[in-house]
């Protein structure tokens, strides 16, 4: 089950991200109250699970990493 998130206990970074998500949801036609609730939950989940921008996912190599086999590297 989904946890209840208290909007007063989120960080400034989560609050900024929630604001962006709320605006996006409102453009998609979701009501203001529902958009605010969903945005806080989604921002908290994204930042806790490490899905925020700039992070490499599990199997992806860092940008600029040499993909060649060791014996072929210069």
Secondary structure, 3 states (H helix, E strand, C coil): CCCCCCHHHCCHHHHHHHHHHHHHHHHCCCCHHHHHHHHHHHHHHHHHHCCCCCCCCCCCCCCCCCCCCHHHCC
